[in-house]
Amino acid sequence: MSLEIKTSIIEPRRQTYSHIAKRLGEDKPAARYQEATWDLQPTTNFHYRPTWDPQREIYDKSLTAIKMEDWYSFNDPRQLYYGAYTIARHKMMEAEENHFKFIDKTSMMDLVSGEWQQKVKEFLLPLRHFEWGANMNNCDCSDKSYGAAISQVALFAAMDRLGMAQIISRTGLVLDDSTGKSLDEAKLLWMEADMWQGVRRMTEDSFVLKDWFEMFTAQNFCMDGVVFPLFYDYFDKEGQEHGGSALSMLNEFMQDWGKDERRWMDHLLKVTAAESPENAALLSGWIKEWTDRAIEAFTPIARHVLGSKADEVMAEIRTEINKRAAKSGIEI
Amino acid sequence: MAAKRKKKLGLKQRYSMLTRGLDWETSYQKMDDVFPYDNYEGIYIHDWEGWEDPFRLTMDAYWKFQSEKEKKLYAVIDSFAQNNGHLGITDARYVNAIKLFLTGVSPLEYQAARGFTHVGRQFRGVGPRVACQMQALDELRHVQTQVHSMSHYNKYFDGLHSAPHMHDNVWYLSVPKSFFDDARTAGPFEFLTSISFAFEYVLTNLLFVPFMSGAAFNGDMATVTFGFSAQSDEARHMTLGLEVIKFMLEQDERNVPIVQRWMDKWFWRGTRMLSLVAMMMDYMLPKRVMSWREAWDIYFTEAGGALFKDLERYGIKPPKYADIATKEAEHISHQAWHIFYNYTHAAAFHTWVPDKEELDWLSEKYPDTFDKYYRPRLEYLDKEEKAGRRFYNDTLPMLCQVCQIPMGFTDMDDPTTISFKVSEYKDDKYHTCSNGCKDIFDHEPMKYVQAWLPVHQIYQGNCGGSEMEDVLKWYKMNLGADNLDYNGSPDQKLWDEWQAHRTKV
């Protein structure tokens, strides 16, 4: 039996904003994501040119070679707007926080072999700087991109990368008993160790890319397409053999985040490539170039951690990236 | 075996370890290529490490606090919609303040989000960058929650249906739009001075507080809940504003005159934009919070006075023309309302002549000016309307080249003479409404000659056609519903029906 509470109904005069109704095709109730995203960005009648770059408008489609008829055609499959975003991330972080607490309470990190702890300091901790680079690139893309749909995703990603840099840093603090010594050493490796110079060079080169869509693809599809499986799947498995369960637990946030990012990136590339053969060709070129660079840059680190298995693993990762690209309609 | 004693880090130390060391001096690319925009404004920074983090939030804490606030806020927004919250407001005239907010202010929140994203990438110090990124995210929150909470009003009232289009095109909305375009096209340090300091720190109490208190006084639970929820974000933003100023002033004394000029400029530009808030406070709230004059005295003269006293030790003086702005507080709301009363047939909100009780309130709040200059005019307009001759001005006004407000403001010492100033640039004449705006123009004429002035654009035929009706349709206004006097509007008619229905037993 259902109870029906009588309420006074006043017929609304319209269901949603006009620009939302236009995109929905009719005046019907809209999702929160839609109202919070569509047409939010100004598009015309800008009053002044940026004094820091007078060639461009404040919002300018020509800052990438990618051309879209409608910059709201790729909606986020996760439907993230600010509220949904913070709630989702807090949930992930709550689990992560429990892992940190559990590891602290049980002194579980002591079960990890000393040898592997040292490895972790060498491969995982310097990655916090790579994450910071990813923060910068996503922030830059959010700034230069066109339309609120992609710009907000890039801003969310930028903040996520800062968050992950901080999770990695906290892992360092667990390993060095909160002295911060491991973080200083990791920075030295990032700056000077041969093994890391390829990654640092690639990261710095990506900072100065002119085309933001290329930067977006290079960072979030190619570099991340290597980093997330390599560090959080393959290295993680390797760690299991050295009593690395504590570290596996701490990887959970990054593993979940990587999956979340893949959903959006694959969708973005699919829609963008389907728009025109020119777009598809641009994406194909960028993916080829930056996947090559990312594979090359991370190979020394893979070898350091995985030894003789490294080349095979890198080949598998490349195959997976190519497969994802092909699924999005992009031939490499 | 004794348990290992674990070290516990203090908040400052923890934040520093998790955040401050993340950046590095690039060597494969030049730092100046990675950060091309943070040194062309003439600001000298010797030590980015000298930046004091204004709020030491790590992302875990950010997600936690913000998600909790969001859950509460959306619960209220949902309940407001479910229970026909719009019926609980004092009077449908109040909704016109919401219309002005959604079309004039919410789009600025989006601009702020993008502006802070820009500077959040461009500063070479990690401290300011992280603070700016968090503010960018907060600003996105503000625009999205505003769009969501006002969505319910859009279902029942006119004038709220096309905010993005209107913000880009409609004449009076070029006032807030050009303000933010001006800030966004400035360098990163000027952007922070304009938005974080002049706007968020010095003037925010004159924008945010009146709107949110107005909402509370007028039964608008959705908006006031948003206001409370955003308060802690705003407190963070204000701290950032003060920190950036101190940082610039402490780094090099050559920064002082540049910062002073920005403060002068953005104070003036801010007060001009706030004339829209002034008229909202004095005229659009059926239940008034306080007069614009009172708000000015408390939030600018007193609070701002203390602030500038504090900055004196750096060699900073109160903003130029602060005395004029204080004089204007006696007049500006009345003059602005009168401009909109003239042109409300071309606006997406309604105007009206206040009723007798409201006029008496204004007389009481403005004893030196209201009865002398403004009440007789309003009473005359009321008489005309009642005689079937509601006055609408059919000519288009000239706009100030800088603030873009129609040139209807007067000389403050002579409130019957329109104030206007003239500058010449490359053989053309440019008009501004005040010495404050003229100074801004004269310092950067090459910037302000670019302004997209709505009236010029209409006359050049770029706004839908040559007839008023063509232009209004191009603005996407629903004629006879969004525009014209409140009396006789569909909003009024429906409101009266709902009220009649509510009182019936």
Interface residues (C-beta under 8 A of the other chain):
Chain A: T7 S8 I10 P12 R13 R14 Q15 T16 Y17 S18 H19 R32 E35 A36 D39 L40 Q41 P42 T43 T44 N45 F46 H47 Y48 R49 P50 T51 W52 D53 I58 Y59 Y81 Y82 G83 T86 I87 R89 H90 K91 M93 E94 E96 E97 D104 S107 D110 R128 H129 E131 W132 N135 M136 C139 D140 S142 D143 A148 S151 Q152 L155 F156 A158 M159 D160 L162 G163 A165 Q166 S169 R170 L173 D177 S178 T179 G180 L183 D184 K187 W190 M191 R200 R201 E204 D205 F207 V208
Chain B: A3 K4 K6 K7 K8 L9 M17 L18 T19 G21 L22 D23 W24 T26 S27 Y28 Q29 D33 V34 P36 Y37 Y40 T58 M59 D60 Y62 W63 K64 Q66 S67 E68 E70 K71 L73 Y74 Q82 N83 N84 L87 P107 Y110 Q111 A113 R114 T117 H118 G120 R121 V126 R129 V130 Q133 M134 A136 L137 L140 R141 V143 Q144 T145 V147 H148 S151 N154 K155 Y156 F157 L160 H161 S162 A163 P164 H165 H167 D168 N169 S174 K177 S178 D181 D182 R184 T185 A186 G187 P188 K447 Y448 Q450 A451 W452 Q457 K476 L494 W498
